[in-house]
């Protein structure tokens, strides 16, 4: 997700088996987690009126309309956000690597099942950024890319 020029990771743990048309549409969200590599603030729950809360609301409206076939999604986003939390993740030391930190968080969650402050560091991200720039500039041979 993007907020005012900054990327963060919004992870929705969805359990579709919990959805029953006549019941609460928000039961499908097992957990809602936010990973922000730039924020040093200690926050607990996502607020419905915050940019992240609004982004979640937009996703939910899309999901409800297209996947769950709910014609009028609930406006009670705050109810779903009771299952939300800000999670610990590696912190970036500059103002421009947030996109790569998002990818690092997602890769750790996908391959390891979790992400925390020790999952990777700015050193790793800097190396990835330099290698990626080299690949995009065409300075790597195909063999080099396979090894990276």
C-alpha positions in Angstrom: 0.0 0.0 0.0 1.2 3.6 -0.5 0.6 6.6 1.7 1.9 10.0 0.8 5.0 8.7 -1.0 5.7 5.9 1.5 5.1 2.2 1.0 4.0 -0.1 3.9 2.8 -3.7 3.9 -0.8 -4.5 4.8 -1.3 -8.2 5.3 -4.8 -9.6 5.5 -5.2 -13.2 6.8 -8.4 -14.3 5.3 -10.4 -17.4 6.2 -13.2 -17.6 3.6 -14.8 -20.6 5.3 -15.9 -18.2 8.0 -18.2 -16.2 5.6 -21.9 -16.9 5.8 -24.1 -14.6 3.8 -26.5 -13.9 6.6 -23.8 -13.1 9.1 -21.1 -10.6 9.7 -19.0 -10.1 6.6 -15.9 -9.2 8.6 -15.5 -12.6 10.2 -13.4 -13.6 7.2 -10.5 -11.4 8.4 -8.6 -13.6 10.8 -5.9 -11.0 11.3 -5.0 -7.6 9.8 -1.4 -6.7 10.2 0.6 -3.6 9.2 4.3 -3.6 8.7 5.9 -0.1 8.4 9.7 0.1 7.9 9.8 3.8 8.4 7.6 4.4 11.4 9.2 4.6 14.8 5.9 5.3 16.5 4.5 2.6 18.8 0.9 2.0 17.6 -1.4 -0.8 18.3 -4.6 -0.8 16.3 -5.4 0.7 12.8 -7.9 3.5 13.0 -10.8 3.5 10.5 -10.2 7.1 9.5 -6.4 6.8 9.0 -5.0 6.4 5.5 -4.3 2.7 6.3 -7.8 2.2 7.6 -9.2 3.8 4.4 -7.0 1.6 2.2 -8.4 -1.4 4.0 -11.9 -0.1 3.6 -11.3 0.3 -0.2 -10.0 -3.3 -0.4 -12.9 -4.6 1.6 -15.4 -2.9 -0.6 -13.7 -4.4 -3.7 -13.5 -7.9 -2.0 -17.1 -7.8 -0.8 -18.5 -6.7 -4.2 -16.4 -9.0 -6.5 -15.7 -12.1 -4.4 -18.4 -12.3 -1.7 -21.1 -10.8 -4.0 -22.3 -8.4 -1.4 -24.2 -5.6 -3.1 -23.9 -3.1 -0.2 -20.8 -3.8 1.9 -20.9 -2.7 5.5 -19.6 0.7 6.4 -18.5 -0.6 9.8 -14.8 -0.8 8.9 -13.8 -0.1 12.5 -15.4 -3.4 13.5 -13.0 -5.3 11.2 -10.0 -3.3 12.4 -10.5 -4.5 15.9 -8.4 -7.5 14.7 -5.7 -5.2 13.3 -2.2 -4.6 14.7 1.0 -3.0 13.8 3.8 -5.6 13.7 7.5 -5.3 14.3 9.7 -5.3 11.2 13.1 -4.2 10.1 13.5 -0.4 10.0 15.0 1.4 7.1 17.8 4.0 7.6 16.9 6.2 4.7 13.8 7.7 3.0 13.8 5.7 -0.2 14.0 2.0 0.4 10.5 1.4 1.7 9.3 -0.4 -1.4 12.2 -2.9 -1.1 11.5 -3.3 2.7 7.8 -4.1 1.8 9.1 -6.8 -0.6 11.4 -8.1 2.1 8.5 -8.3 4.6 6.3 -10.1 2.1 9.0 -12.6 1.2 9.7 -13.4 4.8 6.0 -13.9 5.5 5.7 -16.1 2.5 8.8 -18.3 2.9 9.3 -18.2 6.7 5.8 -17.5 7.9 6.7 -14.4 9.9 8.7 -11.2 9.9 10.4 -9.3 12.7 13.1 -6.7 13.3 15.8 -9.3 12.8 14.5 -10.9 9.6 16.8 -8.7 7.4 18.5 -5.3 7.7 19.3 -2.2 5.8 22.6 -3.8 4.7 20.6 -6.6 2.9 18.3 -4.1 1.3 21.1 -1.9 0.1 22.8 -4.9 -1.5 19.5 -5.9 -3.2 18.9 -2.3 -4.5 22.4 -2.2 -6.0 22.0 -5.6 -7.7 18.6 -4.7 -9.0 19.9 -1.4 -10.4 22.7 -3.3 -12.1 20.2 -5.8 -13.6 17.9 -3.0 -14.8 20.9 -1.2 -16.3 21.8 -4.4 -18.3 25.2 -4.8 -16.6 24.6 -8.4 -15.5 24.9 -11.4 -17.8 22.2 -14.0 -17.7 24.5 -16.3 -15.7 25.0 -13.6 -13.1 21.3 -13.2 -12.6 20.7 -16.9 -12.1 23.3 -16.9 -9.3 21.8 -13.9 -7.5 
